[in-house]
Amino acid sequence: MSAAACTAVLKQEFPSIDGELLTYVETVLQSSADEFENGEEVYEAVGAILHEVSQDKSEDDVRDICDKFLRLLKPSNGTVGVNGEGDGGGGGAEKHKKILSAPINLGEMAATQEVANDDMHSIWVVQRDDSLKVDSKKLEKAEAKRQQKLEKRQEVKAAAAATAATVPVLQTATASQVISKKDNKMESKGTNRSMDIRIDNFDVSFGDKTLLQNADLLLAAGRRYGFVGRNGLGKTTLLKMISGKQLQIPSHISVLHVEQEVVGDDTTALDSVLEVDTVRTDLLQRERELNQLVAAGSTEANLGNELSEVYNQLQTIEADKAPARASIILNGLGFTKEMQARATRTFSGGWRMRLALARALFSKPDLLLLDEPTNMLDIKAIIWLENYLQNWPTTLLVVSHDRNFLDTVPTDILYLHSMRIETFKGNYEQFDKTRTERHKAQRREYEAQLAHRNHVQEFIDRFRYNANRAASVQSKIKMLEKLPELKPVEKEIEVTLKFPEVEPLNPPVMTLNEVQFKYSADKVIFTSVNLGANLDSRICIVGENGAGKTTLLKIVVSLLQPTGGLVHLHRGLRLGYFSQHHVDQLDMTVNSVELLQNAYPGKPIEEYRRVLGSFGVSGDLALQVVASLSGGQKSRVAFAKMCMGRPNFLVLDEPTNHLDIETIEALGKAINKYSGGVILVSHDERLIRMICKELWVCGDGTVKSIEGGFDEYRKIVERELEALAA
């Protein structure tokens, strides 16, 4: 009964929770019910998941719900009040006990050996009452039950220990570099005032794997660098090495790496951004202290002079303009005026990451490190960030897979490959052209060298035994030995993805008639949605965060039921759903083949291998534990798992979050070749432009298809941003 009650609470408090997450939370609550001692332990077990599925609940709300789960799983025995009235829902053993509320005649009771009613037991014993004897059978039964419970606890602990043993131990990254004596002297004397950052001849390793070897990195002051390369080569690790001071840079250069969300407390979003300017914060604090001393009648001689100096410094740093500047940044990242006044603890993890980005943009460090900043943003916020960073005054190093962002923001591209970093001038488009031309030139040079070698070798072989040509042959042999070692041009393996072939279905395969959805009377997501899709559909859904994009997808795949209207699906329709949490929900303790076996048992190993291979997970990679794979590789495994059901219609929610540029390109090509239908939520402009035939826009309480596609939508967003700036 307690499990069913917990499920009811889950559905009531989190109506948007999908089936997989619901089952997961139910399993955790049921399997660990005996282990929970307090609400904090319940929160530690499922709190993170509940935060993910809720946009409007604060941390305190989720903790209260976890306390409710505890009461349902382990109801209190309560206490017994006067006249036997329990105050807390007492258990069955307690309900017959009474506390006497009036004096009684013990002599009379002894004489009659009776009590006034059946609920009252005799308290005057004249002879031995056999009912007080210990029942040996009951004692044995109770002992056996206690032993069984103890063994069950030990089994749970053993299973947890076994699971922990199968999860790979997280390895740590290490770095080493060669620092010149000149740089060391300048650093120790404090005479190095250059804002350029040079890290020469350094290595970075992750466990036993070498990521960078004898690499060099030069970041010129004021330049904006886009850092690109395949997944798993060490881009994020290098950013952590720089921010963590494991790679030495001049100590006078301030570094800020946006990687962790803001800690939630009662500080408002606006104040959270303002407080990162410690100079302004300290001056304002000192101003308050001095004014309090003046108001208290202090006669200190230098009080007025110090207060004047504080006012001058505040004026110099334009402290009065700081709130407006912070508000502009927050507004651009999607925080309304109302949201800017809310406490940080009321925001979900995604919004706290936006807040961390806002704090970084406001503080303007000498070196700003951004790792996939567009992952947490909708298209409107991405366009604002692109425009804002084009005027960034200090040095910027950003890792991104968003091709359009890399075409707009960087002045230079750093290309990580072959354990080295190569620098290219210009944006990603220019880098791509230069790299392609360079590869062609290297290939031509390689082929010319190879032809020359073959020509010389042919002469040697022809006249090796000709006495008249002996001197010439020896000369050619020596020349051949002196030629530099010939190395073929390294070419990255092209990423290919392939979705399964499907049989055609007669249209329409999906229709939404007057569909509406609301979580409550005052939280309406959308109304009157009238749209349709067929197997040739390539529909992209855009809109601001919270507008209902994911909610719409969940209605389409029947994880949520509309609160009004009808969704009609063709009876032959097989939906493949890739959710935002798909990668996080993979079993990390097994390899990829075993993961597919567990999800779709009974098929030949070759079938699992074939499906994994169609997404680039082949050979030994398919036998690696999922936890050891990179984010992009896990995404490919998630695609393979989705396609084991041979869907004829794909519903994809932010599928590019863990993918590199090459894999996103391959995903776009695979979608275009796919013979089934596709509905996609994405903020990757290049992918949308590659595949989109119809654009659905979520916003203003509805979903509508717009003419003109993404170009028209971008114009609408840019007009809105211009209006905000004005």
Secondary structure as UniProt FT lines:
FT   HELIX           2..13
FT   TURN            15..16
FT   HELIX           19..31
FT   TURN            32..35
FT   HELIX           39..52
FT   HELIX           59..73
FT   HELIX           82..84
FT   TURN            92..96
FT   HELIX           106..112
FT   TURN            118..119
FT   HELIX           130..132
FT   HELIX           136..166
FT   STRAND          173..177
FT   HELIX           181..189
FT   STRAND          197..206
FT   TURN            207..208
FT   STRAND          209..219
FT   TURN            221..222
FT   STRAND          224..228
FT   TURN            231..232
FT   HELIX           235..243
FT   TURN            244..245
FT   TURN            251..252
FT   STRAND          255..258
FT   HELIX           269..274
FT   TURN            275..276
FT   HELIX           278..295
FT   TURN            296..297
FT   TURN            301..302
FT   HELIX           303..316
FT   TURN            317..318
FT   HELIX           319..321
FT   HELIX           322..332
FT   TURN            333..334
FT   HELIX           337..340
FT   HELIX           344..346
FT   HELIX           349..363
FT   STRAND          367..371
FT   HELIX           373..376
FT   HELIX           379..389
FT   TURN            390..391
FT   STRAND          395..399
FT   HELIX           403..408
FT   STRAND          412..417
FT   TURN            418..419
FT   STRAND          420..425
FT   HELIX           428..463
FT   TURN            464..465
FT   HELIX           467..469
FT   HELIX           470..482
FT   STRAND          510..520
FT   TURN            521..522
FT   STRAND          523..533
FT   TURN            535..536
FT   STRAND          538..543
FT   TURN            545..546
FT   HELIX           549..556
FT   TURN            557..558
FT   STRAND          564..569
FT   TURN            571..572
FT   STRAND          575..578
FT   TURN            580..585
FT   TURN            588..589
FT   HELIX           592..599
FT   TURN            601..602
FT   HELIX           605..613
FT   TURN            614..616
FT   HELIX           619..623
FT   HELIX           626..628
FT   HELIX           631..643
FT   TURN            644..645
FT   STRAND          649..653
FT   TURN            655..658
FT   HELIX           661..673
FT   STRAND          677..681
FT   HELIX           685..691
FT   STRAND          694..699
FT   TURN            700..701
FT   STRAND          702..706
FT   TURN            707..708
FT   HELIX           709..725
//
